[in-house]
Amino acid sequence: MTSQDRSPFMTHADPAAFPDSSYLLGDLLAERFTCRAYRPEPVADAVIDRMLELAQMSASWCNTQPWNVIITQGQATERFRAALFAEASSDKHEAQPDIDYPQSFPGIHAERRREVGWQLYDSVGVQRGDRAASAKQALENFRLFGAPHVALIYCERELGPYGAIDCGVYLGTLMLAAQSLGLGMTPQAALAGHSALIRRHFAVPDNLMFVVGAAFGHADHDHAANGFRSRRAPVEENIRKLRD
Ligand SMILES: Cc1cc2nc3c(=O)[nH]c(=O)nc-3n(C[C@H](O)[C@H](O)[C@H](O)COP(=O)(O)O)c2cc1C
């Protein structure tokens, strides 16, 4: 396993070497993590609005800005959580994402997936081989990890994969915007498996495809599920630099 802690990416021997903005962004990137336990109190409307204004600055192909986003709060979150959890807990449910899930996670991708999975299970005390306990932790996705809000990101089907890419760019900006406001956020592909239920529940028109969800709120920093940080491969593992 070649992955490493995140700090080497953020620190530099000579902090004067780059503009301050690089360190500001580095701090946000280093502090952000996928939050998997929330405090129940809602986020103030003004803070949600600021997060959405910041995310609205995302780039998109031809400036199409194709993200269609549903945001819930209060009873709207509670009703959705109850419906989602009921479906996810039923043995009969089969995942029906609007965008196909990966066929497999080949090679190093499976290793990285396993590593972060075990980081989570170790932090919440799930033992190797305890399938009931790991399934219970996975079900937390459908309790929205206790978050008071969720963002559900849709895109016109006709825009195809590039519309979904734009929504992925939007999700990335949204996560950094949330971090800049001191909020926790959980990107959730798990919700895509319930796209039919979500479509019915929120009366989403058929021309839109579900891309990804993101629960958000105030992180519960004392919760064990928030007590680890995922690692990153050294830059050289992902980048091929060509020089003459
Ligand atoms: C598109 C996308 C979908 C994700 N879906 C889920 C999910 O359904 N449930 C979950 O717990 N984490 C989900 N994650 C979080 C990843 O597991 C996490 O980003 C990764 O392990 C790196 O950890 P970090 O976000 O804490 O840096 C998702 C992340 C992304 C970008």
The ligand as a MOL file (V3000), in Angstrom:
LIG
                    3D

  0  0  0     0  0            999 V3000
M  V30 BEGIN CTAB
M  V30 COUNTS 31 33 0 0 0
M  V30 BEGIN ATOM
M  V30 1 C -18.8610 10.8970 -5.8560 0
M  V30 2 C -18.6280 10.3940 -4.4560 0
M  V30 3 C -19.5160 9.4970 -3.9070 0
M  V30 4 C -19.3480 9.0530 -2.5870 0
M  V30 5 N -20.2930 8.2320 -2.0230 0
M  V30 6 C -20.1920 7.9040 -0.7130 0
M  V30 7 C -21.2420 7.1780 -0.0670 0
M  V30 8 O -22.2450 6.8180 -0.6690 0
M  V30 9 N -21.1070 6.9190 1.2520 0
M  V30 10 C -20.0110 7.3190 1.9700 0
M  V30 11 O -19.9500 7.0440 3.1770 0
M  V30 12 N -18.9930 8.0040 1.3830 0
M  V30 13 C -19.0840 8.3160 0.0740 0
M  V30 14 N -18.0820 9.0510 -0.5230 0
M  V30 15 C -16.9420 9.4910 0.2660 0
M  V30 16 C -15.6480 8.7660 -0.0960 0
M  V30 17 O -15.6290 7.5030 0.5010 0
M  V30 18 C -14.4890 9.6530 0.3910 0
M  V30 19 O -14.5010 10.8450 -0.3310 0
M  V30 20 C -13.1280 8.9940 0.2040 0
M  V30 21 O -13.0180 7.8270 0.9840 0
M  V30 22 C -12.0070 9.9670 0.5950 0
M  V30 23 O -12.1800 10.3740 1.9330 0
M  V30 24 P -12.4210 11.8910 2.3620 0
M  V30 25 O -13.6090 12.4200 1.6100 0
M  V30 26 O -12.6840 11.8070 3.8500 0
M  V30 27 O -11.1800 12.6580 2.0100 0
M  V30 28 C -18.2320 9.4820 -1.8400 0
M  V30 29 C -17.3330 10.3820 -2.4200 0
M  V30 30 C -17.5260 10.8420 -3.6930 0
M  V30 31 C -16.5530 11.8580 -4.2660 0
M  V30 END ATOM
M  V30 BEGIN BOND
M  V30 1 1 1 2
M  V30 2 1 2 3
M  V30 3 2 2 30
M  V30 4 2 3 4
M  V30 5 1 4 5
M  V30 6 1 4 28
M  V30 7 2 5 6
M  V30 8 1 6 7
M  V30 9 1 6 13
M  V30 10 2 7 8
M  V30 11 1 7 9
M  V30 12 1 9 10
M  V30 13 2 10 11
M  V30 14 1 10 12
M  V30 15 2 12 13
M  V30 16 1 13 14
M  V30 17 1 14 15
M  V30 18 1 14 28
M  V30 19 1 15 16
M  V30 20 1 16 17
M  V30 21 1 16 18
M  V30 22 1 18 19
M  V30 23 1 18 20
M  V30 24 1 20 21
M  V30 25 1 20 22
M  V30 26 1 22 23
M  V30 27 1 23 24
M  V30 28 2 24 25
M  V30 29 1 24 26
M  V30 30 1 24 27
M  V30 31 2 28 29
M  V30 32 1 29 30
M  V30 33 1 30 31
M  V30 END BOND
M  V30 END CTAB
M  END
